[in-house]
Amino acid sequence: MIVLLPILSEKENDDAFLEAALKGAAHVILLIVVDADSKQEFGFATSQIQKARKVLEEVKTAIGKKRKKSEDILEWGDTKSKIMNLALLRKVDKVTLKNQDNQYFKELVEALEKEKISVEVL
């Protein structure tokens, strides 16, 4: 199973989240979207690239310990559209997201479901 795991906050490196997110995954695509119009606490603004890379490296280490294949992608642009486009282009089996309590997150989940993309919110 191919899982797309967008890094949208500094919380995706949580062990319990990763344990659940990686269950059944054979290949994990880690995505950082650098959004110049980033909403507060959703995605990463250009000034936060280093923080995002740190979280990504911690997640990659955890994936490696579980002996799963992974790749990381850094995209520039709108967070929602980049996640949707990558999910469709790479034909991922599901997009796994760390739950956030903000309107932008809810809009992302709704947009993915509207496109019939399997979404798992943990």
C-alpha positions as CSV (number, residue, x, y, z in Angstrom):
1,M,0.0,0.0,0.0
2,I,1.2,3.5,-0.9
3,V,0.6,6.2,1.8
4,L,1.0,9.9,1.3
5,L,2.0,11.5,4.6
6,P,2.0,15.3,4.3
7,I,4.1,17.1,6.9
8,L,1.7,19.9,7.9
9,S,2.8,20.8,11.4
10,E,5.6,20.0,13.8
11,K,3.6,17.1,15.3
12,E,3.8,14.5,12.6
13,N,6.9,13.0,14.3
14,D,4.8,11.7,17.1
15,D,5.5,8.0,17.8
16,A,1.8,7.0,18.3
17,F,0.8,8.8,15.2
18,L,3.5,7.2,13.1
19,E,2.7,3.7,14.4
20,A,-0.9,4.1,13.2
21,A,-0.1,5.9,10.0
22,L,2.5,3.4,8.8
23,K,0.3,0.3,9.6
24,G,0.0,-1.7,6.3
25,A,2.2,0.7,4.3
26,A,4.8,-0.7,1.9
27,H,5.8,2.7,0.6
28,V,5.5,6.1,2.2
29,I,5.6,9.4,0.4
30,L,6.5,12.3,2.7
31,L,5.5,15.7,1.4
32,I,6.5,19.1,2.6
33,V,4.6,22.0,0.9
34,V,6.2,25.4,1.3
35,D,3.3,27.8,0.9
36,A,4.2,31.5,0.6
37,D,0.5,32.3,1.6
38,S,0.6,29.8,4.4
39,K,-2.3,30.0,6.9
40,Q,-1.3,30.1,10.5
41,E,-0.4,26.6,11.8
42,F,-1.3,25.0,8.5
43,G,1.5,24.0,6.1
44,F,4.8,25.8,6.3
45,A,5.7,29.3,5.3
46,T,9.0,29.9,3.6
47,S,10.6,31.0,6.9
48,Q,9.9,27.6,8.4
49,I,11.6,25.3,5.9
50,Q,14.3,24.2,8.4
51,K,11.6,23.2,11.0
52,A,9.8,21.2,8.3
53,R,13.0,19.4,7.2
54,K,13.8,18.5,10.9
55,V,10.3,16.9,11.3
56,L,10.7,15.1,8.0
57,E,14.1,13.7,9.0
58,E,12.7,12.4,12.3
59,V,9.8,10.8,10.4
60,K,12.2,9.2,7.9
61,T,14.2,7.8,10.7
62,A,11.1,6.2,12.3
63,I,10.1,4.8,8.9
64,G,13.5,3.3,8.3
65,K,13.4,1.5,11.7
66,K,10.2,-0.1,10.5
67,R,11.9,-1.2,7.3
68,K,9.5,0.5,5.0
69,K,10.4,2.3,1.8
70,S,10.0,6.1,1.7
71,E,10.7,9.1,-0.4
72,D,10.5,12.8,0.4
73,I,9.2,15.5,-1.8
74,L,9.4,19.3,-1.3
75,E,6.9,21.3,-3.3
76,W,6.2,25.0,-3.5
77,G,2.6,26.3,-3.8
78,D,-0.8,25.9,-2.3
79,T,-0.9,23.2,0.3
80,K,-4.3,21.8,-0.5
81,S,-3.8,21.6,-4.3
82,K,-0.3,20.1,-4.0
83,I,-1.5,17.3,-1.7
84,M,-4.5,16.6,-3.9
85,N,-2.5,16.6,-7.1
86,L,0.3,14.4,-5.7
87,A,-2.3,11.9,-4.4
88,L,-4.0,11.6,-7.8
89,L,-0.8,11.6,-9.8
90,R,1.0,8.9,-7.7
91,K,-2.3,6.9,-7.2
92,V,-1.7,6.6,-3.5
93,D,-4.0,4.2,-1.6
94,K,-4.6,6.8,1.2
95,V,-3.5,10.1,2.5
96,T,-2.8,10.0,6.2
97,L,-3.1,13.3,8.2
98,K,-2.4,14.3,11.8
99,N,-5.6,15.9,13.1
100,Q,-5.6,19.6,13.4
101,D,-8.3,21.9,14.8
102,N,-8.6,24.6,12.2
103,Q,-10.7,25.5,9.2
104,Y,-8.0,25.0,6.6
105,F,-7.5,21.4,7.8
106,K,-11.2,20.7,7.6
107,E,-11.3,22.2,4.1
108,L,-8.4,20.0,3.0
109,V,-10.1,16.8,4.3
110,E,-13.4,17.8,2.6
111,A,-11.6,18.5,-0.7
112,L,-9.8,15.1,-0.7
113,E,-13.0,13.2,0.1
114,K,-14.8,15.1,-2.7
115,E,-12.1,13.8,-5.1
116,K,-12.7,10.3,-3.8
117,I,-9.2,10.2,-2.3
118,S,-9.0,7.9,0.7
119,V,-8.2,10.0,3.8
120,E,-7.2,8.8,7.3
121,V,-7.2,11.4,10.0
122,L,-5.4,10.3,13.2
